[in-house]
Amino acid sequence: MIDPKMVQEMGLNEREYQQILDTLKREPTVTELGMFSVMWSEHCGYKYSRPVLSLFKNYKAAQESGALENAGVIPLDDQFGIVFKVESHNHPSAVEPFQGAATGVGGILRDIFTMGARPIANLNSLRFGPLDEPRNRYLFEHVVAGISHYGNCVGVPTVAGEIYFNPCYSGNPLVNAMSVGVVDLDKIASAAASGVGNPVIYVGSSTGKDGIHGATFASVELGPDSESKRPNVQMGDPFLEKLLIEATLEALASGHVVGIQDMGAAGLTCSTSETAAKASTGMEIDVRKVPLREADMTAYEIMLSESQERMLCIAKAGTEQAVIDIFKKWELNAAVVGFVTDDGLVRIKDNGVVVAEIPAKALTNECPTYYLETEEPAYIAQVQAFDLASLPEPEDYGDVLLSLLDCPSIASKGWVTDQYDSMVQTQTVHSPGADAAILRIRGSKKGIAVKLDGNGRYGYLDPFVGGQIAVVEAARNVACVGARPVAVTDNLNFANPEKPTGFWQFRRSVEGLASATEAFNTPVVSGNVSFYNETPDGPIFPTPTIGMLGVLDDVNRRCGAAFRPDGEGDQLVLLTAYDDPTGGLGGSEYLNLQHGEQAGKPPIVNLEQEVKLTELLVSCIGEGLFASCHDVSDGGLAVCLAEMAILSSEGALVLLNPADFVDTPSHSALLFGEAQGRVVVALRTEKQFTKLKEKAAVAGIKAAWIGTVGGDELRIAVGPEVLTVHPVAELARVSDQAIPRRMETRELTERA
Amino acid sequence: MSSVAPAINTGARPRFAVLRFPGSNCDQDAYFTVKDVLGCPVDYVWHQETSLAGFDVVLVPGGFSYGDYLRTGAVARFAPIMDAAIAHAENGGLVIGICNGFQILCEAGLLPGALVRNRDCKFLCKYVGLRVENNTTPFTTEYSAGQIIQIPIAHGEGCYVCDEATEAELQASGRILFRYVDGDGNPTLEGNPNGSQSNIAGIANAKFNVMGMMPHPERASEKILGTADGRAIFESIVKHAMKTLA
């Protein structure tokens, strides 16, 4: 009945099939084979990434104690905890961008509210190929529309994000969605199917034929036939999700629910086996009791469907009707489909006939684990050997600044963010242009800051350093608004791990991330791995994105990046935590744009000094020292200053003293280098500057005066030499128009 | 936030009903604004309820009622609670609809005209400038005439349209309460975010006890959210209601 071709088509190799035979001691049914296939896919089972993820110490501890939940919980105060997680929807978005992105948002939201937390904010990290290609414009427009459609309707504000454009993402966009929730610490829900005999209740949307084998699809490279995978992409309904949020939180508050898990990847297969495995129980369900969209669905299809907006809920025996009534009030399906057993098996019946019977832990814990070979790719040595010193200086630094502001990766993302409801729930604290989004928490004096960050180019040049920079930059971003970095969620977007060079990138990157998160004492509490981001044109850059959670002890003590509207005369100071003799030109946007090179070594990282810098920022903002604060990142110091000016319509007179920058190799490095560990702050008084200098000196951080705020132009000079002069209005116009002018072309709505 | 002092501390406080439809998502924002910022009693009222007895003010909040899959507000207007809301308005009670609430009030016939897709066919969330066109209504007395305020919008279908006769009637009777304006305070094309006819952002019924607006004053009632420019709408309502209650 089962032939080798079928096994292969389901993405299982011979050894894995043998393991199935050994486990069952018989040939599997087609339904069982499908269940193994999805649960043992990298997407669900982490069969390749698991050994490397053990480098994250707390992940390892959680894995060993069996305490891994859908999303990690970080205590905020005595009453509330923050739950947050990031997850990718790259492959679905590559073939069906609107639904792919929309269901990415829906999926991550369910991870949050299944823990009993109310989702309070969404973030996203997006990567596309260059906008001069119609297909990339199509993907970009429809991914943004999908996020907007889902997030706005479901009533969770989209508060922050980042977008980069690079040819390596052509045909393989990255869509990472992060969600943040607040939970009462004494009401955290569990995903365990405990209590033998307890009813298993299916709730939410009915099951259709969409998304079958979605997890398997996510675990192969994209290719010419990927278009045929469109039926593997799920369809989202944010209205149903909104009802599901309210109904689930109401059901959890009732005290009747002992365990709950959302049905994401691998649908019913995953939710039944994981909840049973977690509680060391078993579960029996009958697929004919599942609400169906089409009556002719087979058990195989029902078990593998990835229809959205569904949950599996385990209630206390005798309370099933009360739980069902809550979901019915919200006009949702709710049906008892089975019960918890004590035999450790997931038993699937179809109208009373057993069609699958598998030990729950065989599907989950016993997923094969691979220790893959690594090999440093040949390109690494080549790109790192690039001679930065040989580059000519540009003729006009001012033109370079304008072209950087016109670069879609750096330019204003207003075209995107205006399409997102960023304010619903009235907890988004207004802080124009702040480096991280700030949220107040109703009922608490504290606030949180959240940011999602990652730079694929650094990861390409040196995955280890790229991983470190992703963490230090995210930490610096939350510190720039006054928040203490406390925990991390990560989305690891990589190429095919079965290729030794691809796995080397992954391993080195995780080593970098682990070292940086340890330095900041910010545990990785949740995350997601997305492999096989690779098309016939090649792999993507190694792109870990880091979701950083920061805590503000007093939400009223915060800082934005904009100059004060009436900030004329405010003193500008550049904080430098450590020197980078390379000037940070390696892997910079300047090098790419001006010289057409993605080469060099990424900026160096000094973790110890980065930690001191964040501590200094949090302390200064807590004391109210700063009028504005913005970290130096893509595009370097000149872009940083231009952004602060644009945000406030105030200009600045910047006078860089050559004596402060003797280690910086060139004017281009000074203006556009992306050396890490640097922040520009504005101060109202001389006294504040004195105070800052004292505090910075203790931390071994340089605080150099670089100019004053005021006027309607941004002028940057080094000693007597004026390098750039622009009206702020012109800088703003270039930055604002960069994306709209590329998108205002006719073929937008056509599928390229 | 509970740390914010109530706007008005004396007298009998009007009781607010915040209607809840499946898919409402600004219901909690409205609820907490009334409770914590205004210090007024407030309750959610489920769409299947049939009575609004005991409430002085009915607030129809924003969101995507019933998913707005048919036409915004088109299904919500048939909810059992809407009969009670219409009766409340007919008896002279105050009704305010914000965003999706405005759309529902138009569909229910409590306000004239309709809201259609934004000019650029995209959802838009941003601060807009508004000019107070009439400060003598129960919803606007706490503004000065012609005052320019900043309040955010967040909608995909907020382009107000009505026939010419209706607009002439609205204009002549002072029922246009807010218009979108540009940075100079003028109702120009540049200042019009969604293509609304004559930059109309908010209107009242003929008796001036029902008001609908696309911008979100509940998102603009506390400084920490960016601006408190919208708070005067709620304060006007409270003041008016207290006069009638006294």
Interface residues (C-beta under 8 A of the other chain):
Chain A: A145 S148 H149 N152 C153 V154 G155 D237 P238 F239 L240 K242 L243 W330 E331 T417 D418 Q419 Y420 D421 S422 M423 V424 Q425 T426 T428 V429 H430 R440 R442 G443 V555 N556
Chain B: M1 S2 P22 G23 N25 C26 Q28 D29 F32 T33 G62 G63 F64 Y66 G67 D68 Y69 K122 F123 L124 C125 K126 P152 A154 G156 H216 E218 R219 E222 I224 L225 G226 T227
